[in-house]
Amino acid sequence: MKNWFVLILVLIAFVSCKKTETNVKEDIQKDSLIVEKTDSTTIEKLWVSKNQDFLDKFRLIELDTVRFVSPRYDEKQIGPSLTKEELKLFPNDERFDSFIGGIEKFQAFLKFEINNNLYGLIVRMPGEYDFTAMHLYFYDKTKDEILPKSFEVADTTGDAGYSEETKSWLFKDGNQLKSFTYHWTKVEKIEPEDPTRESRTDDYYLIKLSPEKIDTTRVSKTDLIKFQKLLKQK
């Protein structure tokens, strides 16, 4: 009987030790997860641009088929204004000295991550008559600079019976940044007796966007069906 009692005590002690060991292991695993998350967060925060104040002016978004349209003539502010020094960050072939209007109309709008090394920046730029254009620029984190190639995602203009507009929907297709772009032009009579022949064109494009190449193809009438829902957006 005494031997049975001793055996029971030994079994209880063994189970207790195993339970304590399991709890210790669980605590270590939890701490490891926290450390891993902390390390991961630290890694994400390690990259700080020499132009961080400039990049911070752009509102960060998740890119999920985002529509870009031209700002209205009377829309004074869509984002923080850029300084003369910040405009020097853009490619040298940009002719910012020929614009009409105040420099405060150069405005940072949105940014989104294309991949781990690349940001897309959407900037308000001069159109033909006013700051109605929206341009996409590529910011390379490795080089810490804006790359030369850019793309106009939206603009509108009109004068003396002629008008045109470009609007785009940017989205990711796997690792590929793409744009569905709609461009229309219209010619109208200014006066009833005006001999001008009225006309309208509607063009649709699917564009692959990258810092190396911008590849444009027309959207066929058959393929246009899957984009109809986007075109109905107000």
C-alpha distance (Angstrom), angle and dihedral (degrees) to the residues before:
residue distance angle dihedral
M1 . . .
K2 3.77 . .
N3 3.81 90.3 .
W4 3.83 90.7 53.4
F5 3.81 90.8 51.4
V6 3.82 91.5 51.8
L7 3.81 90.8 48.0
I8 3.82 91.6 52.5
L9 3.83 90.8 50.7
V10 3.82 90.6 51.2
L11 3.83 91.8 50.4
I12 3.82 91.9 49.2
A13 3.83 90.7 50.1
F14 3.83 91.0 48.6
V15 3.82 93.8 50.3
S16 3.82 90.3 46.7
C17 3.80 91.3 52.2
K18 3.81 91.7 49.5
K19 3.78 90.7 49.7
T20 3.79 91.4 49.6
E21 3.81 90.1 47.2
T22 3.83 90.3 50.7
N23 3.79 91.9 49.7
V24 3.81 90.7 50.0
K25 3.81 90.6 50.3
E26 3.82 91.2 49.3
D27 3.80 90.6 49.9
I28 3.80 90.7 49.9
Q29 3.82 90.8 49.8
K30 3.79 91.6 49.8
D31 3.80 90.8 49.5
S32 3.81 89.9 48.3
L33 3.79 91.0 53.0
I34 3.79 90.7 50.3
V35 3.79 90.6 48.1
E36 3.80 90.8 48.3
K37 3.79 91.3 50.2
T38 3.79 90.6 45.9
D39 3.80 90.7 48.7
S40 3.81 90.6 48.0
T41 3.79 91.6 50.7
T42 3.80 90.3 47.9
I43 3.80 90.4 51.9
E44 3.80 91.2 51.2
K45 3.79 90.8 51.0
L46 3.81 94.5 46.8
W47 3.83 93.6 83.6
V48 3.79 109.1 80.2
S49 3.79 117.4 166.0
K50 3.77 123.1 -132.9
N51 3.82 82.4 -131.2
Q52 3.81 94.7 47.9
D53 3.82 94.9 132.6
F54 3.81 88.3 55.5
L55 3.83 93.4 48.2
D56 3.80 92.1 46.1
K57 3.81 89.0 63.2
F58 3.82 89.2 69.9
R59 3.81 116.7 81.5
L60 3.81 110.2 -125.4
I61 3.82 116.4 -127.7
E62 3.80 138.1 173.2
L63 3.79 106.9 -114.1
D64 3.80 110.2 -126.5
T65 3.82 109.4 149.9
V66 3.80 96.3 -50.3
R67 3.80 119.2 -171.9
F68 3.80 120.3 -136.0
V69 3.79 121.4 -163.3
S70 3.77 132.7 174.4
P71 3.83 117.2 -86.7
R72 3.81 113.4 -114.8
Y73 3.81 119.2 -105.4
D74 3.81 90.2 -112.9
E75 3.83 94.7 45.5
K76 3.78 99.5 106.9
Q77 3.80 100.9 -179.9
I78 3.80 132.1 27.7
G79 3.80 95.7 153.2
P80 3.82 143.8 -15.9
S81 3.80 115.8 -44.0
L82 3.79 119.4 -112.7
T83 3.80 122.4 -125.9
K84 3.80 127.7 -129.6
E85 3.79 89.0 -106.0
E86 3.81 91.4 52.2
L87 3.81 91.4 50.8
K88 3.81 87.5 60.7
L89 3.82 87.4 67.0
F90 3.81 90.2 70.0
P91 3.83 122.5 89.1
N92 3.80 114.8 -71.0
D93 3.80 93.6 -120.7
E94 3.83 91.8 65.0
R95 3.81 107.2 106.9
F96 3.78 101.6 -146.4
D97 3.80 91.7 155.4
S98 3.82 92.1 72.6
F99 3.81 98.8 58.4
I100 3.79 125.3 116.9
G101 3.78 115.9 -131.9
G102 3.77 139.5 32.5
I103 3.77 121.8 -38.6
E104 3.81 89.3 -124.0
K105 3.82 87.7 75.8
F106 3.81 91.0 72.4
Q107 3.79 96.1 94.8
A108 3.80 138.3 -178.8
F109 3.80 110.0 -129.9
L110 3.83 118.9 166.1
K111 3.79 140.9 -13.6
F112 3.80 131.2 -164.9
E113 3.78 136.3 178.2
I114 3.81 114.7 -105.3
N115 3.81 93.2 178.1
N116 3.79 137.6 -29.1
N117 3.80 92.1 -72.5
L118 3.79 102.3 34.4
Y119 3.79 137.6 66.8
G120 3.79 126.1 -169.3
L121 3.82 112.1 -140.1
I122 3.81 122.4 -162.8
V123 3.80 112.1 -155.9
R124 3.80 132.8 -177.3
M125 3.81 107.6 -123.1
P126 3.81 138.6 172.8
G127 3.79 117.1 -77.4
E128 3.79 123.1 -165.6
Y129 3.81 95.4 -68.3
D130 3.80 107.0 5.8
F131 3.80 143.3 -0.5
T132 3.81 94.2 -65.5
A133 3.81 99.6 124.1
M134 3.81 127.7 98.7
H135 3.80 116.3 -158.6
L136 3.79 131.8 -167.4
Y137 3.80 116.5 -140.3
F138 3.79 128.7 -177.4
Y139 3.81 117.8 -129.8
D140 3.80 114.3 -160.1
K141 3.82 112.0 -150.3
T142 3.81 92.6 -164.0
K143 3.82 93.6 54.2
D144 3.81 90.6 31.1
E145 3.79 92.1 -138.2
I146 3.80 145.2 95.6
L147 3.79 111.5 -91.6
P148 3.84 121.1 -128.4
K149 3.82 100.3 -112.5
S150 3.83 119.5 82.7
F151 3.80 137.6 169.6
E152 3.80 131.6 -146.5
V153 3.80 106.6 -130.2
A154 3.83 97.5 177.6
D155 3.79 143.2 8.6
T156 3.78 140.8 144.0
T157 3.77 134.7 -162.3
G158 3.78 140.2 165.5
D159 3.79 139.6 178.8
A160 3.81 137.6 162.7
G161 3.80 97.6 -9.7
Y162 3.80 95.7 -37.8
S163 3.81 122.1 104.9
E164 3.79 137.8 163.0
E165 3.79 139.2 175.3
T166 3.80 138.3 -167.7
K167 3.80 123.6 -161.8
S168 3.80 129.4 171.2
W169 3.79 142.4 -164.3
L170 3.81 113.2 -148.8
F171 3.80 119.6 -157.1
K172 3.80 141.8 155.9
D173 3.79 120.9 -111.0
G174 3.79 101.3 -169.7
N175 3.80 104.1 -57.3
Q176 3.81 92.3 -21.8
L177 3.80 120.9 100.1
K178 3.81 110.8 -143.4
S179 3.77 139.2 179.9
F180 3.78 130.1 -152.0
T181 3.81 101.3 -156.3
Y182 3.79 128.6 -169.9
H183 3.82 120.1 -163.2
W184 3.79 125.7 179.7
T185 3.81 134.3 177.1
K186 3.78 129.1 -166.2
V187 3.81 134.6 -168.3
E188 3.82 116.6 -164.4
K189 3.78 137.5 175.9
I190 3.78 114.1 -101.0
E191 3.79 93.1 -161.4
P192 3.83 129.1 21.3
E193 3.81 91.5 -114.0
D194 3.78 92.5 47.7
P195 3.84 108.6 127.0
T196 3.81 90.9 -147.4
R197 3.78 112.7 127.3
E198 3.79 108.5 -127.6
S199 3.78 117.4 -131.7
R200 3.79 144.4 159.3
T201 3.79 134.2 -159.5
D202 3.81 128.6 -165.7
D203 3.79 119.5 -166.3
Y204 3.80 129.8 -179.3
Y205 3.79 126.1 -163.9
L206 3.79 137.6 -174.8
I207 3.79 109.0 -152.0
K208 3.80 131.0 -169.7
L209 3.78 108.8 -147.3
S210 3.78 126.9 -156.4
P211 3.82 136.5 138.4
E212 3.80 89.0 -108.4
K213 3.80 100.9 46.3
I214 3.79 142.8 5.3
D215 3.79 108.3 -152.2
T216 3.82 116.5 -166.8
T217 3.80 128.9 -167.2
R218 3.79 130.2 171.8
V219 3.79 116.7 -113.3
S220 3.79 111.7 -121.7
K221 3.80 121.7 -133.3
T222 3.80 89.0 -108.5
D223 3.81 93.9 52.4
L224 3.80 91.2 42.7
I225 3.82 90.2 72.9
K226 3.81 92.6 75.0
F227 3.82 90.6 54.2
Q228 3.81 96.5 49.6
K229 3.78 92.2 96.5
L230 3.81 90.2 58.3
L231 3.79 92.6 49.4
K232 3.81 90.8 55.9
Q233 3.80 91.7 60.1
K234 3.80 113.0 113.2
